[in-house]
């Protein structure tokens, strides 16, 4: 009985903490429990006295505000200032940029699922739908990947003209400047569809509409700059690029060597104050064909023409490429990709103040400007491109696995192939859900700086996994380059999206949790800001209040992790849908555990956390997985919870939950102070690790839906370019899949007839003709089977070339011509 009463006390305190009753209310409630325990319980008086001593020794001082502030908060405030991680100027500006959205709810340890479901589902306007169904579809139709990447190493002239004349470079520019004025979601849909057809096509259209001069001008440009440039960009009269990366300053933008010196110079016959700019940039998309160059550099004022400061900070300019001294270099050749990319440079190029984006007032504000634009552009461009590639692999690999046969059965019936198909389909569903939710956030006015890093990293990494799995399933079909290969170029160029807009290693190890822990935490950023408060008395008073709110928050999350872990999340308030309820419960439990791990890590490691990149990366993985799982469940709700989509949801969420638990386990194993790790383990995993990856049967269901035309497959592929033209490289797949689904019952009928001896096919005779003559199938049915077999052969065929065309000196036109229609040899391994 004593043990039960003591356990009751522990559960009472945990419940008070979990429901965040507050210090005074919690103290009173605990006191009431101790009074009851003293009066009616069989607990020995010595234990009861000890409990009262411990309780009063903690509760009384903490509720005496002045004593607490002087004896506890003041020393902790001084300690906090010492362990506070130092922030560079670029880090501070990155923290100041963007907004906190659903990531803040996840950091709180108590996500509000009703709030998540109340977020409006993004929808397209009639005008946006018409553009997708019209010009976007037409542009995809006129795209030949082999011609672009091998014969021309460039888009065709017709494609360039079509892109410019139809306003593809002005998707985000307001209509008053001649642009489309489309939503972020429409921008994402367009970029995704183009990327599902051709990565080069997607990149060409994405860049001007994400991190480019248009976005910067719209947010920060002067009225004169907007009036001049935005209409020209909308019509394609100007082609923009933005030059940020230098040879020695990629991830570390603060080390940028490019500089602009404030000076006087001649401009259009007059002496004006401007800048002499010297730079050398590389990896600049659209750089080789740009007519206006966005440029980032550090500004200096050694002659004090503008004021007392000499180092003014990172500054942005928009320079016509015809300006004397601007050098547009030759092209880079990124992994055989054909999109325009190259270096540019300039030495002592004089520009007037009017060329600075936003004018003279915005000198030194460049990094903040970039961070705000990156948080929007990075939320859309690469996630859309990655999802487009994933949808393309789902479409082609699902069809190919149903069409290709080995051992007299579709290869998609083999469990090894199903394992790869499950990853492709499950990843694609999660990616599409996350892309949609994040683009919708931008349309709601959010600038999700942390979540943009999450989606950039995880959607490009999952795209890489989809493409790798697709290549494995296709085997020889995937590795033989030629007009019939729809995977090879995408496989080659996967590392490009991994590298750009914040390399993935940097993004995972330093950005996601490194910024998120400060930016999204309910208390940390405010506590850090108090260290800059000049009024020490006011700062201490506010710090005291924040500190004990923070302590209550941390204790509440620890209690939540424990109680939700013990009850399987049943104490959490979640949507009561039988098919997904358990997932919400587990997410609630893991969110509380994540908040506990976050607070403990920041308390123990302090500024050292910046250098503990592996711990930061694992905690970032936890945050990311919680976000991706939230988006997946919301996507399922928004689509009306169609039952046939449940395998995709189950595979995606169970994969994310298992990976979340694994990341937490590895964090505890590698915690710098192993004792803290072991003390945390019963709070994080009170019943041990209980989450498993998706079961094989779920993966098999995902694979079958990828291979079978129907509503589930159509929803998964929505927004992907889907051709039904048998003369198109991917259209042939879709056309053949429909034929195969129609004729497979006939093939089964013929096979059974042969097996039973009802149809004897003599060597050298036409099997289908004999089947029709014997009445196993009709003549019309035999012809359908013949067409399906011919289409299957066409699908599995690969290109071959003459020895002459493969010579390095051979002309591109000769090299592009495959040799006839000879059927390739098939090895037993295939």
C-alpha positions, 0 to 999 in steps of 0.5 A, spaced: 500 500 500 505 504 501 508 503 494 501 504 491 500 511 495 507 513 493 506 511 485 500 515 486 504 521 488 508 520 482 503 520 477 499 526 480 505 530 480 506 527 473 499 529 471 499 536 474 506 537 469 503 534 463 497 538 463 501 544 465 497 546 471 502 552 473 507 552 479 502 555 484 496 550 482 501 544 482 504 546 489 497 546 492 494 540 488 500 536 491 499 539 498 492 536 498 495 529 496 500 529 501 494 531 506 490 526 504 496 521 504 498 523 511 491 522 514 488 516 511 494 512 508 498 506 512 505 510 510 509 510 515 510 517 519 517 517 517 516 517 510 510 522 510 515 527 514 520 526 509 515 527 503 513 534 507 520 536 508 522 535 500 515 538 498 516 544 502 523 545 501 522 546 493 515 549 493 515 554 498 522 557 495 519 557 488 513 560 490 517 566 494 518 570 487 523 575 490 527 570 493 527 566 487 529 571 483 535 573 487 537 566 489 536 562 483 534 566 477 540 571 477 545 566 478 542 562 472 542 568 468 549 569 468 551 562 467 546 562 461 550 568 458 556 564 458 554 558 455 550 562 450 552 559 443 556 565 439 552 567 433 555 570 427 552 576 423 549 571 418 546 566 423 543 572 426 540 574 420 538 567 418 534 567 425 531 573 424 528 571 417 522 567 416 516 565 420 514 559 425 509 555 423 507 548 424 514 547 426 513 551 432 507 546 434 512 540 434 517 543 438 512 545 443 511 537 445 504 538 444 501 538 437 494 541 436 491 536 431 485 540 430 489 546 428 493 542 423 486 539 420 483 546 420 489 549 415 486 550 408 487 545 403 491 549 397 487 549 391 488 552 384 484 557 381 480 556 374 486 560 371 491 556 374 488 550 372 487 552 365 495 554 364 497 547 367 492 543 362 494 548 356 501 551 356 504 546 361 502 540 358 504 543 351 511 544 353 511 537 356 509 534 350 514 538 345 520 536 350 524 530 347 529 529 353 534 525 348 534 531 344 535 536 349 541 532 353 545 529 347 544 532 341 543 539 343 545 540 350 540 546 350 532 547 350 530 547 342 529 554 340 522 553 339 521 551 347 525 557 349 520 562 345 514 558 348 517 559 355 518 566 354 512 568 350 507 564 355 510 567 361 513 561 364 518 566 367 513 571 370 509 565 374 510 569 381 510 576 378 503 580 380 499 581 374 499 589 374 506 588 372 504 583 366 506 577 370 501 571 372 500 572 379 500 565 381 499 562 388 505 558 391 501 552 390 500 553 382 508 555 382 509 548 385 504 544 381 507 547 374 514 546 377 513 539 379 509 537 372 515 540 368 520 536 372 516 530 371 518 530 364 525 533 364 529 535 370 532 540 365 526 543 363 524 544 370 530 547 372 530 552 367 523 555 369 524 554 377 530 558 378 527 565 375 521 564 380 524 562 386 531 565 388 531 570 383 531 577 381 523 577 381 522 575 388 527 580 391 524 586 386 517 584 389 519 584 396 525 589 396 525 593 389 524 600 389 518 602 385 522 604 379 526 598 379 519 594 379 516 598 374 522 597 369 524 590 370 518 586 372 514 587 366 520 585 362 521 579 366 514 577 365 514 577 358 521 574 357 525 580 354 530 579 360 532 573 362 535 573 370 540 569 374 542 570 381 550 570 382 551 568 390 556 562 390 564 564 390 569 559 389 571 559 396 564 561 399 559 556 398 556 554 405 560 559 408 557 566 405 560 570 410 567 568 407 564 571 401 570 575 397 566 579 392 566 586 394 564 593 392 567 599 394 563 606 395 566 611 390 565 616 385 565 615 378 562 617 371 555 615 369 552 617 363 556 623 363 555 625 370 559 624 376 555 620 381 556 616 387 556 608 386 560 602 387 566 599 383 564 591 384 569 585 383 567 578 383 568 571 381 562 567 381 560 560 379 554 554 379 550 560 376 543 557 373 541 561 367 548 565 367 550 563 360 544 566 357 542 571 362 541 579 360 540 581 368 545 579 373 543 579 380 549 579 384 551 578 392 557 582 394 560 585 401 560 593 400 565 597 403 566 605 404 573 606 405 572 614 404 566 614 408 562 617 403 556 615 406 557 615 413 562 613 419 562 605 417 567 602 413 564 595 412 557 595 410 555 588 409 552 583 404 549 587 399 545 585 392 545 589 386 541 587 379 546 589 373 544 588 366 550 583 363 551 588 357 554 593 363 562 594 361 566 589 365 561 584 366 564 577 364 559 572 362 563 565 362 563 559 359 558 553 361 559 548 366 557 541 364 553 539 371 553 531 370 550 531 363 545 536 364 543 541 359 540 546 363 544 553 362 549 554 368 556 557 368 561 562 371 561 570 371 566 575 373 567 582 373 573 587 376 572 594 378 565 594 374 562 601 376 555 601 377 550 607 380 546 606 386 540 605 382 543 598 381 542 596 388 536 592 389 532 597 394 536 602 392 542 605 397 537 604 403 538 597 402 546 597 403 548 591 408 541 588 408 543 583 403 543 577 407 536 578 410 533 579 403 536 572 401 534 569 407 527 571 406 527 569 399 530 563 400 525 561 405 520 561 400 523 559 394 526 553 397 519 551 400 517 550 392 522 549 387 527 543 389 521 540 393 517 540 387 522 538 382 524 532 387 516 530 387 516 530 380 521 526 379 518 521 384 512 521 381 515 519 374 519 513 377 512 511 380 509 511 373 514 508 369 517 503 374 510 501 376 508 500 369 514 497 367 514 492 373 507 490 370 509 489 363 516 486 364 515 478 365 520 473 367 519 466 369 512 467 366 510 472 371 510 480 371 516 481 375 512 486 380 510 479 383 517 478 386 517 480 393 524 483 392 521 488 386 515 489 391 520 492 396 523 497 391 516 499 389 513 500 396 519 505 397 517 508 391 510 509 392 510 510 399 516 515 398 512 519 393 506 519 397 509 522 403 513 527 398 507 529 395 503 531 401 509 535 404 510 539 398 503 540 398 502 542 405 508 547 405 506 550 398 500 552 402 503 555 408 507 560 403 500 562 400 497 563 407 503 568 408 508 564 412 515 564 410 517 557 413 525 558 414 526 552 418 521 547 414 524 550 407 530 546 410 526 540 412 523 539 405 529 541 401 533 536 404 528 530 405 524 531 399 531 531 395 533 525 399 527 521 398 527 523 390 534 520 390 532 513 393 526 513 388 530 514 382 535 508 385 530 503 386 527 505 379 534 503 376 534 497 380 527 495 378 529 496 370 536 493 370 539 493 363 533 497 361 535 503 365 543 503 364 543 503 356 542 510 354 538 512 348 532 515 346 528 509 349 531 511 356 527 515 360 531 514 367 538 515 365 539 522 365 535 523 371 539 518 375 545 522 373 543 528 375 540 526 382 546 529 385 545 536 383 539 537 387 542 534 393 548 540 392 544 546 390 540 551 395 544 549 401 548 542 400 544 536 404 550 535 409 550 542 411 542 542 411 541 536 415 547 537 420 547 544 421 541 548 419 534 544 420 535 543 428 541 548 429 536 554 427 529 550 429 532 549 436 532 557 437 527 559 432 521 555 433 522 553 441 517 557 445 522 560 450 529 559 447 530 565 442 526 570 447 531 568 453 537 569 448 534 576 446 534 578 454 541 577 454 542 583 449 537 588 454 541 594 457 536 594 463 539 589 467 533 589 472 528 589 467 532 583 464 532 579 470 525 580 472 523 577 465 528 572 465 525 569 471 518 569 469 521 566 462 525 561 466 520 558 470 515 557 465 520 554 461 522 549 467 514 548 467 514 546 459 520 542 460 517 538 466 511 537 462 514 535 456 518 529 460 511 527 464 508 527 457 513 523 454 513 518 460 505 518 461 504 517 453 509 512 453 506 508 458 499 508 455 501 508 448 499 515 447 492 514 449 492 520 453 493 525 447 487 528 444 487 526 437 482 525 431 478 519 432 479 515 426 479 508 426 484 507 421 489 513 423 488 514 430 494 510 433 498 514 428 496 521 431 497 518 438 504 515 437 506 522 434 503 526 440 508 521 444 514 522 440 513 530 439 513 530 447 519 526 447 522 530 442 521 536 446 524 533 452 530 531 448 531 538 445 531 541 452 536 536 455 541 537 449 540 545 449 541 545 457 547 540 457 551 542 451 549 549 451 554 552 445 557 546 444 551 543 441 553 547 434 559 543 434 555 536 435 553 536 428 551 528 429 546 529 435 544 536 431 542 532 425 539 526 429 534 531 432 533 534 426 531 528 423 526 527 429 523 534 427 523 532 420 520 526 420 514 529 425 513 534 420 513 529 414 508 524 418 503 530 420 503 532 412 502 525 410 496 524 415 493 531 413 493 530 406 489 523 407 484 527 411 484 533 405 483 528 400 477 525 404 480 519 407 479 514 401 480 507 403 484 505 397 490 510 399 491 507 406 497 502 404 500 509 402 499 512 408 500 506 412 507 505 409 509 512 409 507 514 416 510 507 419 516 508 416 517 515 419 515 513 426 520 507 426 525 512 423 524 517 428 524 512 434 531 510 431 534 517 431 532 518 438 535 511 440 541 513 437 541 520 440 541 517 447 546 512 445 551 517 443 549 523 448 556 526 450 554 524 458 552 517 458 549 518 464 544 523 462 542 518 456 541 513 461 537 517 465 533 519 459 531 513 456 526 510 461 522 517 460 523 517 452 522 509 452 518 507 458 516 501 455 522 500 450 522 501 443 516 499 440 515 501 433 517 497 427 518 499 419 512 497 415 510 490 414 511 486 408 504 486 406 503 493 406 509 494 401 505 489 397 499 493 397 503 499 395 506 495 389 500 492 387 497 499 386 503 502 383 502 496 377 494 497 377 491 503 373 485 505 378 483 511 382 489 510 387 494 510 382 491 516 379 491 520 385 498 518 386 500 521 379 496 527 379 500 533 377 505 528 373 506 529 366 502 522 363 502 521 356 498 516 352 501 517 346 505 510 344 510 514 340 512 517 346 518 514 350 513 514 357 507 514 353 508 507 350 509 505 357 502 507 359 499 505 353 502 498 353 500 497 361 492 499 359 493 493 353 496 488 358 491 489 363 486 488 358 489 482 354 492 478 361 486 474 362 486 472 355 494 470 356 491 466 362 486 463 358 491 461 352 496 458 357 491 454 361 489 451 354 496 449 353 497 446 360 491 442 359 493 439 352 487 443 349 491 447 345 497 444 342 502 449 339 507 446 334 514 449 333 514 454 328 507 455 328 503 462 330 500 460 337 495 466 337 492 463 330 492 456 332 488 459 339 483 463 335 482 457 330 481 452 336 476 457 339 480 458 345 480 466 343 476 469 338 480 472 332 479 479 335 482 477 342 488 474 338 489 480 335 489 484 341 494 479 344 498 480 338 498 488 339 500 487 347 505 482 345 508 487 340 508 493 345 511 489 351 517 488 346 517 495 344 517 497 352 523 492 354 527 494 347 533 498 348 537 503 344 544 501 340 549 505 336 554 504 330 561 504 332 562 510 328 557 514 332 560 512 338 567 515 336 569 522 340 570 525 334 563 523 331 558 528 329 552 529 334 547 528 329 550 521 327 551 519 334 543 520 336 541 515 331 540 508 334 541 502 329 534 499 327 529 496 331 534 490 332 531 486 339 537 486 344 540 480 347 537 478 354 541 475 359 539 469 364 541 474 369 536 479 366 
